[in-house]
Amino acid sequence: MRVLVLLMLIVYCIGVGVELAPTIRSGWNHVSASDLAANVSHALPEALAWPAQVYRSLAGGDTPAAKAP
């Protein structure tokens, strides 16, 4: 059971990293560290919710009403 929870945690963390990668890559060499941290903090809530986005896209609930801000 512990291995399963650990595996799920690892997959979740990798997914968050994949979601944040474009934000970090776009600002790594071009903005200051504080601006990069601000950009990452703005993108973090969406990155943490990646499992819900994947579920909605697989379930076919990818309508504009389902994407409420």
C-alpha positions in Angstrom: 0.0 0.0 0.0 2.8 2.4 0.8 4.5 1.7 -2.5 1.2 2.5 -4.3 0.9 5.8 -2.4 4.5 6.6 -3.1 4.1 5.9 -6.8 1.0 8.1 -7.0 2.9 10.9 -5.3 5.8 10.6 -7.7 3.5 10.7 -10.7 1.7 13.7 -9.3 5.0 15.6 -8.7 6.2 14.7 -12.2 2.9 16.0 -13.6 3.3 19.3 -11.7 6.8 19.7 -13.1 5.6 19.0 -16.6 2.9 21.6 -16.3 5.3 24.2 -14.9 8.1 23.5 -17.4 6.9 25.9 -20.1 6.6 28.7 -17.6 10.1 28.1 -16.2 11.7 27.6 -19.6 10.3 30.8 -21.0 11.6 32.9 -18.2 14.8 31.2 -17.1 17.2 33.3 -19.1 15.1 36.3 -19.8 13.6 37.6 -16.5 14.9 38.2 -13.0 14.5 35.6 -10.3 11.7 37.5 -8.6 9.8 37.8 -11.8 10.3 34.1 -12.5 9.1 33.3 -9.0 6.0 35.4 -9.6 5.3 33.7 -12.9 5.6 30.3 -11.3 3.4 31.3 -8.4 0.7 32.4 -10.9 0.9 29.2 -12.8 1.1 26.9 -9.7 -2.6 26.5 -9.0 -3.3 25.3 -12.5 -0.3 23.0 -12.4 -1.5 21.5 -9.1 -4.9 20.8 -10.7 -3.5 18.8 -13.6 -5.3 15.5 -12.6 -8.7 17.2 -12.8 -7.9 18.7 -16.2 -6.8 15.2 -17.5 -9.9 13.7 -16.1 -12.2 16.3 -17.7 -10.5 15.8 -21.1 -10.8 12.1 -20.9 -14.5 12.2 -19.7 -15.5 14.6 -22.5 -16.3 17.4 -20.2 -14.1 19.8 -22.0 -16.8 22.3 -22.7 -16.6 26.1 -22.0 -19.1 25.7 -19.1 -16.8 23.1 -17.5 -13.8 25.5 -17.7 -15.2 28.1 -15.2 -12.5 30.4 -14.0 
